[in-house]
Amino acid sequence: MIKPHGSETLNPLFVYNEKKHQQLMQEAKQLPSLLLNSAAAANAVMLGGGYFNPLTGYMNIADAMSIAENMHTTSGLFWPVPIFNLTNDISSIAGAKRIALRDPNVEGHPVLAIQEVEAIEQISDEQLNLMAEKIFGTLEMGHVGVATFTSLGKYVISGPIQVLNFSYFQQDFPDTFRTAVEIRNEIQERGWQKVVAFQTRNPMHRAHEELCKIAKDAVKADGVLIHMLLGRLKAGDIPAPVRDASIRKMVELYFPPNTVMITGYGFDMLYAGPREAVLHAIFRQNAGCTHFIIGRDHAGVGDYYGAFDAQTIFDKEVPPGALQIEIFGADHTAYSKKLNKVVMMRDVPDHTKDDFVLLSGTKVREMLSAGKNLPPEFSRPEVAKILMGYYQSQVQQQ
């Protein structure tokens, strides 16, 4: 099986030993506590699940600056984005060596993890802006990722953590949320040798369905990991339960048995384009996948990135041998009326614009909100029905 990133074995930071877990929960009651922001909480969930292997906790400024500049920590580990615990208020933890980290996304703010405090550093505006520009490629506040990143806090709390729960993800998505450990185990149980991963924060239409099938055939994979983001998105994105239901219906009806794993992970979308694509590849390798599909404008937002920047970064900026997972670069996928099937556009060099069935996201939302059926070339009817129900419920609430 493919090795995790940066180590021989996967080292999740969740405390699985029941006795140790209980001891730490008791200790947490006596510790100074910090209410995390959503980004830091999502980082803890990913660290706990083994997705961010081999990291042992939150980074300090030196490592974060080194990563921003050259995608390596000060010790030489290849990594594309800082993994921070940022806050604006350190009054509750001043002088503490161990602190309880509380979950901002669950009522009552239960303890999410315990952190050993190695340092509390104040980050300057100059440092924060340099990081943002390197990671996101812009400093424009109109970029949702930049706006979020630069507002998380001025104090960097670094040090190793022990994770004690997975926030709301296990409770809200018991059939979908999986750690990297659990995915690796299931891949082994299924006897899969080659696995191609597909990232999604949206429902899957015909083009996405066929892209998974095209990639699986191209790399001769045993199965596909459909891995959906369950954490915070931007305004207007479809909620995870709706995406989950539509994807499950598509797989049930249109994929052969035992060829797809439907899973999700608890993370907040960064919208960091190419840098985030590299992060996505790392945690799919940690989950045991051998290949990862990257399409047009992967992890992008607006027009801040070129259509294929998230693919070319692997050739231009990822050092040879830094990752074991292989990238399947995909072109825009659409239904060709001439060929009567879904294809990648680059595979039909003599096509005309009118040959393809293409709908913008805005047009899709307008049609579904109005109760209009999507073209069968664009969406499976069973999937469209689920999405239409959601959009019409939103219209009725307005």
C-alpha positions as CSV (number, residue, x, y, z in Angstrom):
1,M,0.0,0.0,0.0
2,I,1.2,3.5,-0.7
3,K,3.1,5.1,2.2
4,P,1.8,8.1,4.1
5,H,3.4,11.4,3.4
6,G,6.6,12.0,5.4
7,S,6.7,8.8,7.4
8,E,6.6,5.0,7.1
9,T,3.3,4.6,9.0
10,L,0.3,6.8,9.5
11,N,0.3,8.6,12.9
12,P,-3.1,10.1,13.6
13,L,-3.2,12.5,16.6
14,F,-6.6,11.2,17.9
15,V,-6.2,9.5,21.3
16,Y,-7.8,6.1,20.6
17,N,-6.7,4.5,23.9
18,E,-9.9,4.6,26.1
19,K,-8.1,5.0,29.4
20,K,-5.7,7.7,28.1
21,H,-8.7,9.4,26.5
22,Q,-10.6,9.6,29.8
23,Q,-7.5,10.8,31.6
24,L,-7.1,13.7,29.2
25,M,-10.7,14.6,29.3
26,Q,-10.4,14.9,33.1
27,E,-7.3,16.9,32.7
28,A,-8.9,19.3,30.3
29,K,-11.4,20.3,32.9
30,Q,-8.6,21.8,34.9
31,L,-6.7,23.5,32.1
32,P,-6.9,27.0,30.8
33,S,-9.0,26.9,27.6
34,L,-9.1,28.6,24.3
35,L,-12.1,28.8,22.0
36,L,-10.8,28.1,18.6
37,N,-11.9,29.7,15.3
38,S,-13.4,27.4,12.7
39,A,-10.2,27.1,10.7
40,A,-8.1,26.0,13.7
41,A,-10.8,23.5,14.7
42,A,-10.9,22.0,11.2
43,N,-7.1,21.7,11.4
44,A,-7.4,19.8,14.6
45,V,-10.0,17.4,13.1
46,M,-7.6,16.8,10.1
47,L,-4.6,16.2,12.4
48,G,-6.7,13.9,14.5
49,G,-7.7,11.8,11.5
50,G,-4.2,11.4,10.2
51,Y,-4.9,13.5,7.1
52,F,-2.1,15.9,7.9
53,N,0.5,13.2,8.6
54,P,3.4,13.6,9.7
55,L,2.5,16.9,11.4
56,T,2.3,16.7,15.2
57,G,0.4,19.9,15.8
58,Y,0.1,23.5,15.0
59,M,3.0,25.4,13.3
60,N,5.0,28.3,14.5
61,I,5.8,31.5,12.5
62,A,9.2,30.3,11.2
63,D,7.7,27.1,9.7
64,A,4.8,29.0,8.3
65,M,7.0,31.6,6.6
66,S,9.3,28.9,5.2
67,I,6.3,27.1,3.8
68,A,4.9,30.3,2.3
69,E,8.2,31.0,0.6
70,N,9.3,27.5,-0.6
71,M,6.7,24.9,0.5
72,H,9.1,23.3,3.0
73,T,9.2,23.6,6.8
74,T,12.4,24.7,8.5
75,S,13.2,21.0,9.0
76,G,12.8,20.3,5.3
77,L,9.3,18.6,5.2
78,F,7.5,19.3,2.0
79,W,4.2,21.1,2.9
80,P,2.1,23.7,0.9
81,V,0.2,25.8,3.4
82,P,0.6,26.7,7.1
83,I,-1.4,24.7,9.7
84,F,-2.2,27.4,12.3
85,N,-3.9,28.0,15.6
86,L,-4.5,31.7,15.3
87,T,-6.4,33.9,17.8
88,N,-6.8,37.5,18.7
89,D,-7.2,37.0,22.4
90,I,-4.6,35.1,24.5
91,S,-5.7,36.5,27.9
92,S,-7.2,33.2,29.0
93,I,-4.1,31.1,28.3
94,A,-1.2,33.6,29.2
95,G,1.7,31.6,30.7
96,A,0.0,28.2,30.3
97,K,2.1,25.2,29.2
98,R,-1.0,23.0,28.3
99,I,-4.3,24.3,27.2
100,A,-7.7,22.8,26.3
101,L,-8.9,23.7,22.8
102,R,-12.7,24.2,22.6
103,D,-14.9,23.6,19.6
104,P,-16.6,26.8,18.1
105,N,-18.9,24.7,15.9
106,V,-20.7,22.6,18.6
107,E,-23.1,23.9,21.2
108,G,-21.5,24.2,24.6
109,H,-18.0,24.3,23.0
110,P,-16.8,20.9,24.2
111,V,-13.1,20.1,24.3
112,L,-11.7,19.2,20.9
113,A,-8.1,18.7,21.8
114,I,-5.3,19.4,24.3
115,Q,-2.3,21.4,23.1
116,E,1.1,21.6,24.6
117,V,2.1,25.3,24.1
118,E,5.6,25.6,22.7
119,A,5.3,29.3,21.9
120,I,2.8,32.1,21.6
121,E,4.1,34.6,18.9
122,Q,2.6,37.8,17.6
123,I,2.5,37.8,13.8
124,S,3.0,41.1,12.0
125,D,0.8,42.5,9.3
126,E,3.8,42.3,7.0
127,Q,4.3,38.5,7.7
128,L,0.6,37.8,7.4
129,N,0.3,39.6,4.1
130,L,3.4,37.9,2.7
131,M,2.0,34.5,3.6
132,A,-1.4,35.4,2.1
133,E,0.1,36.6,-1.2
134,K,2.3,33.4,-1.5
135,I,-0.5,31.0,-0.6
136,F,-3.4,32.6,-2.4
137,G,-1.6,34.5,-5.1
138,T,-3.3,37.8,-4.2
139,L,-4.0,40.2,-1.4
140,E,-7.4,41.3,-2.6
141,M,-10.0,41.1,0.1
142,G,-12.5,40.1,-2.5
143,H,-10.9,36.7,-2.4
144,V,-12.8,34.8,0.3
145,G,-9.7,32.8,1.3
146,V,-7.6,35.9,1.8
147,A,-10.3,37.7,3.7
148,T,-10.7,34.7,6.1
149,F,-7.0,34.0,6.5
150,T,-6.1,37.6,7.4
151,S,-8.9,37.9,9.9
152,L,-8.2,34.8,12.0
153,G,-5.9,36.4,14.6
154,K,-2.6,38.1,15.4
155,Y,-1.3,35.4,17.8
156,V,0.2,32.1,16.7
157,I,0.0,29.3,19.2
158,S,2.3,26.5,18.2
159,G,2.9,23.1,19.6
160,P,1.8,19.4,19.5
161,I,-1.8,18.4,20.1
162,Q,-3.8,15.4,21.3
163,V,-7.2,15.2,19.6
164,L,-10.2,14.1,21.7
165,N,-13.1,14.3,19.4
166,F,-14.0,15.0,15.7
167,S,-16.3,17.9,16.3
168,Y,-19.8,17.5,14.7
169,F,-18.7,15.4,11.8
170,Q,-19.2,11.9,13.2
171,Q,-22.6,12.8,14.7
172,D,-24.0,14.7,11.6
173,F,-22.4,12.4,9.0
174,P,-22.1,9.0,10.6
175,D,-22.3,7.2,7.2
176,T,-19.9,9.5,5.4
177,F,-17.3,11.1,7.7
178,R,-14.1,8.9,7.7
179,T,-10.6,9.4,9.0
180,A,-7.6,8.7,6.8
181,V,-7.0,5.7,9.1
182,E,-10.5,4.3,8.4
183,I,-10.2,4.9,4.6
184,R,-6.9,3.0,4.6
185,N,-8.4,0.1,6.5
186,E,-11.3,-0.1,4.1
187,I,-9.1,0.0,1.0
188,Q,-7.2,-2.9,2.4
189,E,-10.4,-4.8,3.3
190,R,-11.7,-4.3,-0.2
191,G,-8.4,-5.6,-1.6
192,W,-7.8,-2.5,-3.8
193,Q,-4.3,-1.9,-5.0
194,K,-4.9,1.3,-7.1
195,V,-7.4,3.9,-5.9
196,V,-8.2,7.2,-7.6
197,A,-9.6,10.0,-5.4
198,F,-12.1,12.6,-6.5
199,Q,-12.5,15.8,-4.5
200,T,-15.8,17.5,-4.5
201,R,-17.5,20.4,-2.7
202,N,-20.4,20.4,-5.1
203,P,-23.0,17.8,-6.2
204,M,-21.8,15.5,-9.0
205,H,-23.4,15.9,-12.4
206,R,-22.9,13.6,-15.5
207,A,-19.5,15.2,-16.3
208,H,-18.1,14.5,-12.8
209,E,-19.5,10.9,-12.9
210,E,-17.9,10.2,-16.2
211,L,-14.6,11.9,-15.2
212,C,-14.3,9.4,-12.3
213,K,-15.0,6.5,-14.7
214,I,-12.5,7.9,-17.3
215,A,-9.8,8.3,-14.7
216,K,-10.4,4.9,-13.2
217,D,-10.0,3.2,-16.6
218,A,-7.0,5.3,-17.6
219,V,-5.0,4.4,-14.5
220,K,-6.5,0.9,-14.2
221,A,-7.7,1.5,-10.7
222,D,-9.6,-1.0,-8.6
223,G,-11.9,1.7,-7.2
224,V,-12.7,5.3,-6.8
225,L,-12.7,7.3,-3.6
226,I,-15.4,10.0,-3.8
227,H,-14.2,12.3,-1.0
228,M,-16.5,15.2,-0.2
229,L,-15.7,18.2,1.9
230,L,-18.1,18.4,4.9
231,G,-16.8,21.6,6.5
232,R,-17.4,25.2,6.0
233,L,-17.9,26.5,2.5
234,K,-18.7,29.9,1.1
235,A,-22.2,31.4,0.9
236,G,-24.3,29.9,-1.9
237,D,-22.6,26.5,-1.9
238,I,-25.0,23.5,-1.5
239,P,-25.0,22.0,2.1
240,A,-23.2,18.7,2.7
241,P,-26.3,16.6,3.4
242,V,-27.8,17.5,0.0
243,R,-24.6,16.8,-1.8
244,D,-24.2,13.5,0.1
245,A,-27.7,12.3,-0.8
246,S,-27.3,13.2,-4.5
247,I,-23.9,11.5,-4.8
248,R,-25.1,8.3,-3.0
249,K,-28.1,8.1,-5.5
250,M,-25.7,8.5,-8.5
251,V,-23.3,5.8,-7.3
252,E,-26.2,3.5,-6.4
253,L,-27.7,3.7,-9.9
254,Y,-24.8,4.3,-12.2
255,F,-21.6,2.7,-10.9
256,P,-20.9,-1.1,-10.7
257,P,-20.9,-2.6,-7.2
258,N,-17.7,-2.4,-5.1
259,T,-16.1,0.2,-7.3
260,V,-16.8,3.4,-5.3
261,M,-16.2,4.4,-1.7
262,I,-18.3,7.5,-0.6
263,T,-16.6,9.3,2.2
264,G,-16.2,12.8,3.6
265,Y,-13.7,14.8,5.6
266,G,-14.0,17.6,8.1
267,F,-12.2,20.7,6.8
268,D,-12.9,24.2,5.9
269,M,-12.4,25.1,2.3
270,L,-9.4,27.4,1.8
271,Y,-10.0,28.4,-1.9
272,A,-6.2,28.6,-2.3
273,G,-6.2,27.1,-5.8
274,P,-2.9,25.5,-6.7
275,R,-1.5,25.4,-3.1
276,E,-4.7,23.8,-1.9
277,A,-4.6,21.2,-4.7
278,V,-1.2,20.1,-3.3
279,L,-2.6,19.9,0.2
280,H,-5.5,17.8,-1.2
281,A,-3.0,15.5,-2.8
282,I,-1.1,15.0,0.4
283,F,-4.1,14.0,2.5
284,R,-5.4,11.6,-0.2
285,Q,-2.0,9.9,-0.2
286,N,-2.3,9.7,3.6
287,A,-5.7,8.1,3.1
288,G,-4.1,5.4,0.9
289,C,-5.0,6.6,-2.6
290,T,-2.5,6.1,-5.4
291,H,-4.0,8.7,-7.8
292,F,-5.8,12.0,-7.5
293,I,-8.0,13.7,-10.1
294,I,-7.4,17.4,-10.5
295,G,-9.6,19.2,-13.0
296,R,-10.0,22.7,-14.2
297,D,-9.8,25.5,-11.5
298,H,-9.4,23.0,-8.7
299,A,-10.0,24.6,-5.3
300,G,-10.4,28.0,-7.0
301,V,-12.7,30.9,-6.6
302,G,-13.7,33.6,-9.0
303,D,-11.1,34.2,-11.7
304,Y,-8.1,34.4,-9.4
305,Y,-6.4,31.3,-10.9
306,G,-5.7,30.0,-14.4
307,A,-7.8,27.1,-15.5
308,F,-4.9,24.6,-15.1
309,D,-2.7,26.3,-12.5
310,A,-3.7,23.6,-10.0
311,Q,-2.2,21.0,-12.3
312,T,0.9,22.8,-13.5
313,I,2.0,23.4,-9.9
314,F,2.9,19.7,-9.6
315,D,5.3,20.0,-12.5
316,K,6.7,23.4,-11.7
317,E,6.9,23.6,-7.9
318,V,6.6,20.2,-6.4
319,P,10.1,18.6,-6.2
320,P,10.5,15.2,-7.8
321,G,9.8,12.5,-5.2
322,A,8.1,14.8,-2.7
323,L,4.9,13.0,-3.2
324,Q,4.1,9.4,-4.0
325,I,0.6,9.9,-5.2
326,E,0.2,10.5,-8.9
327,I,-1.9,13.3,-10.4
328,F,-4.6,12.6,-13.1
329,G,-4.9,16.0,-14.9
330,A,-8.4,16.4,-16.3
331,D,-9.7,18.8,-18.9
332,H,-13.2,20.3,-18.8
333,T,-15.7,17.4,-19.1
334,A,-19.0,17.8,-21.0
335,Y,-21.6,15.9,-23.0
336,S,-20.8,15.8,-26.7
337,K,-23.9,15.7,-28.9
338,K,-21.8,14.6,-31.9
339,L,-20.3,11.6,-30.0
340,N,-23.4,11.0,-27.9
341,K,-21.4,10.7,-24.7
342,V,-19.5,12.6,-22.0
343,V,-15.9,13.3,-22.9
344,M,-13.0,15.5,-21.9
345,M,-12.9,18.4,-24.4
346,R,-9.2,18.0,-25.1
347,D,-10.0,14.5,-26.5
348,V,-12.2,16.1,-29.2
349,P,-9.9,18.6,-30.9
350,D,-12.2,19.3,-33.8
351,H,-15.3,20.1,-31.7
352,T,-17.4,23.2,-32.0
353,K,-18.8,25.2,-29.1
354,D,-22.4,24.1,-30.0
355,D,-21.4,20.4,-29.8
356,F,-21.3,20.4,-26.0
357,V,-24.0,20.7,-23.4
358,L,-22.7,23.3,-21.0
359,L,-24.6,25.0,-18.2
360,S,-23.2,27.6,-15.9
361,G,-23.7,27.2,-12.1
362,T,-26.0,30.2,-12.2
363,K,-28.1,28.8,-14.9
364,V,-28.4,25.4,-13.1
365,R,-29.5,27.1,-9.9
366,E,-32.1,29.2,-11.8
367,M,-33.6,26.1,-13.5
368,L,-33.7,24.1,-10.3
369,S,-35.2,26.9,-8.3
370,A,-37.9,27.3,-11.0
371,G,-38.7,23.6,-10.9
372,K,-37.4,23.0,-14.4
373,N,-35.7,19.7,-15.3
374,L,-32.0,19.8,-16.2
375,P,-31.0,18.3,-19.5
376,P,-30.4,14.5,-19.1
377,E,-27.0,15.1,-20.8
378,F,-26.1,17.3,-17.9
379,S,-27.5,15.6,-14.9
380,R,-28.9,12.2,-14.0
381,P,-32.7,12.7,-13.4
382,E,-32.5,11.1,-10.0
383,V,-29.8,13.5,-8.9
384,A,-31.6,16.5,-10.4
385,K,-34.7,15.6,-8.4
386,I,-32.8,15.8,-5.1
387,L,-31.2,19.1,-6.0
388,M,-34.5,20.5,-7.2
389,G,-36.1,19.7,-3.9
390,Y,-33.4,21.6,-2.1
391,Y,-33.5,24.7,-4.3
392,Q,-37.3,24.9,-4.3
393,S,-37.3,24.7,-0.4
394,Q,-34.9,27.7,-0.4
395,V,-37.2,29.7,-2.7
396,Q,-40.2,28.9,-0.4
397,Q,-38.3,30.2,2.6
398,Q,-37.5,33.5,1.0
